[in-house]
Amino acid sequence: MTNLAELNRIGPDAFVAELGAVFEHSPWVAEAVVDQRPFVDLDHLHRAMVAAVSEAPDRQLALLRAHPELAGGAALGAASAAEQASLGLDTLAIEEQQRFARGNQAYAARFGFPFIIAVKGQRDRRAILASIESRLENDEATEQATALEEVAKIARFRLEAMLVASGRLTIHVLDTGLGLPAAGIGYTLYRLDPSARHPIASGKTGADGRAEGGSLLAGAAVLPGIYELVFAAGAYSEAEAPFFDEIPIRFRITDPAAHYHVPLILAPYGYTTYRGS
């Protein structure tokens, strides 16, 4: 996480290192705008980067080909992985995998680059599949322009995540039976969509009762939506027949720039939770 003042101050190499992944595997875009500093706001920076792409028609096809295939299973960069996981593209059922594979294959055969869409701006996976099918009807010039528009949207979302969103999700579990933090209690975080729930983080609490590493989600990974946090209370308990097996807490994230804190106050026969800070 950085801010615009720092980007305007740091050296050219550091600037490119910070922004090199905003346009997928294309640090040349950041290199093209580094001498245009200082940028007055995020809009100014984004416009400059989009203009750099527009002014380099000989590099546009390579930029499009640098993007990963949607739901393709290949190794992804951190930003692409978080974006695809936000709609469950990393955990598709076989039938959906096959539909995406057919759509990706037909699209790449027709246009010579992967299908690109700003996943973060989509309602669900069905909308993405519909877009693949409808955009197959475009001519090559129209589709290349459309794909570049989507690349610009993706870059905007990534810049917002870097420079605006400072959101995070944290937990803290207290064991009132011991009067101590609950160390070693397992947890799994799921993101829910209309048809399924997708595991996106898991682990065990440390000695302080908090997630090891501090946050379950942070920065670009904090997306609006409904989540379910499941604590493995039964496995944690030392009782021979613990009353609680799992404790699920379902909640909604609306502001990706906010800090969402979910405490769990655990007792042998009851528990309390609330939105903390």
N, C-alpha and C positions, 0 to 999 in steps of 0.2 A: 504494500500500500504506500502510495506517495501522494504528493500534491503538486499543483501547478507551479507554485513558487519554487519548489525544489527542482522541477523539470526545467524551469527557466534558468536556474543557477548552475546545475551540474555540468560537467564537461561533455563534449560531443559523444564520446564513446559510451559514457554512462547513460546519456539520453537515449541512444540507440538501444542499449541493453535493456532499458526500462520499457521502451515502446516497440521493440522489435517484433513482438508476437501479436501486436494489435491487428496487423494484417498478416494472415496465416503464413508462417515461414517466409516472410518477405521483409526483412529489416531494411531493405533499400528505401521503403516508404518513409520510415523514420529518418534515415540519412538524408532524404531529399528535403526535409523541412527543418532540420536542426538549426540551419543558419537564419531561419525566419523568426527565431525567438527575439523578444519575449512574446508569448501568447497571453492574451488578456483573459481568456476564459476557455472552457472546454469546447464551446462552439467554434471558436477561432482555430484551435488546434485541429479539431475534426475536419473543418473545411479545408485547411491547408493540406492535410494528409489525403483527403479525397481528391483534391485538385492535383496532387502529385501523381496519383494513379491515372487520372484523366489525361494528364500531360505526358504520359509514357505509354502510348498505345502498343509499342513493341514489347512491353513487359506484361501486358494485361492477361494474355492467355496463360503465361507461366504462373501468374498470381492465382488465377482460377484453378489451375491444375494442382496448385499447392494445397488446396483444401482437401480434407479427408472426406471419404464417402460416408453419407449418413447411415448409421446403423450397420456399418460395414465390418466392425469387429477388429479393424486394424488399429495399431498403436496410435493414440491421439495425444496432442499437446494438452496441457493442463486446462486451458480455457475451453478448447473444443470438447474435452471429456466432460467438464462440468455442464456445458451447454446441452450436450446430447443427453446426459443423465437427467437433466431437469424435466424431460418429457419421457423418461424411461426408454430411450433408444438403445441403451446398453443392456436391457433385460427384456427383450421382446420374446413373445411366444413364437413358436415355429412358423405358424401361418403368417404372422406379421413380418417375420424375418424374410420369408419367401417373397412377400409382396414388395418389401423394400428392395430386395435383391433384384427382382425383375425390373422394378422401376429404375433403379440405379444403372442397371446394365443397358436398358433401352436408351436412357438419357445420355450416358457416356458414349454409346455407339453413334448416336445422332449428332451430338455437339462436340465431342472430343475433350470434355472436362466433366468433373463430377457435378451432380446436382447440388446447388448451394442455396440455402435458405437460412434466414436469421431465426434459429430455433426458439430463442428467448421470446420472440414476438408472436409465436404461434399458440393457438388454443390447445391443440392436442395433436396426437400422431395422425389421426384421420385427416386433419387439415393439411398436414405435410404430404401425405399420400395423394390427396386431391390436387395439390399444387404440382407434384411431379407429373401427374397425368395431364393436367391442363397445359403446363408449360412445354410438354412434348409437341404441342401443336404449333409452337412459335417457329418462325424462321430463324436462321443462325444469328443474324445481326440483332434481331430483337431479343433473343435469348441471352446473348452475350451481354447486352446492355442491362437486361434484367438481373443477371447473375452479379454484375458489378454493383448494381444498386443494393443487392442483398449483402454483398461484401462490405459496402459502406455502412449498412445497418449493424452488421456484426461488429465492425470496428467501433461504432458509436456505443454499443452496449458494453464493449470491453473497456473503453475509455471511462465510461460512467462507473463501471465496477472498480477501476483503479483510482479514479480521482474523486468520486462522489460517494459511492457506497462504502460505508465503514461498518456494515452490519456484521453481527456474529450471533451464534447460538451457543449458549453454555449451560451446564447443569451443575448441581450440587446436591449430594445425597447425605442426609444426616440420619443416623441410627439412634433413636431415642431410647431403645432398650439398653444400649451401651453408653449412651451419652457422648458419642464420638462420631466423626465422619464415617460413612459407610465405605470402607476401602475394599476394592475387589468386586464390587457388584457390576455384573454385566449389563450392557445396554445396546440396543439397536435402534437406529433412527431410520424411519421410512418416509418417503415422499409418496403421497397418494394422488392417483388420478381417477377418473370415473370408473375404470375397469380393473385396477390393480394397485398394489402398493409395492414400492421399489426400495430395497435397502440401499442407503447411501452412506451410512457411517455406523461403526460398531466398535466396541472395546470394553474396557473395565475401568472403573474409577481408581484413582490413585489414593495414596494415604490421606489426602485432604478431602476425599469424597468428590473430587471434581474429575472431569474427563482428562485423561493424560494428553498433554499437548495443549490444553486450555480450552479450545473451541471445537465443537462438533462440526460447525460450518463457519466460514468466514469469507468476507469479500465477495468475489464473483459467484461463489457457490450458494450465497444466501439469496434465494429466489422466492417470490410470492407463491403461496400455495398452502395446501393442507398437509400437515406432517403428523406422524405418530411415533412417539418415543416409548419404547418398551423396555422396562427394567426386569431383569431376571431375579426377582425377589426370592423365589423358591430355592434356586441354586445357591444364593448368597446366605440364606438362613442356616443357622446351626441347629434349628429344631428338627426333631425326628420326622415330624409330619407338619411342615409349615402351612399356615393358613393361606398365604398368597403364593401362587405359582409365578405368574407374570403380572406386572402392573403396567397397563397401557395408558398413555396420556396423549390425547389427540388435541392439536392446536393449529392455529392459522397464523402464517406470516404474511403481513400486508405491506410492510415497509422494509425493503432490503437494506436500508441504511441504518436500521435500528438495532439495538442490542436486545435479543430475546434470551431471557434467563429462566430456566425451568428447574426450580428446586423440588426435591422430594424429601419430605420428613416422614420417615418410616418407623412404624411400631409393629409389634408382633400381630396385632389384630386391627390395624387401621393405618391410614396414611393421609398426608395432606400435601397438596401442591398448589401453586399459584404462579402468576407471572411475576418474576422478580426483576432485579436490576443489577 
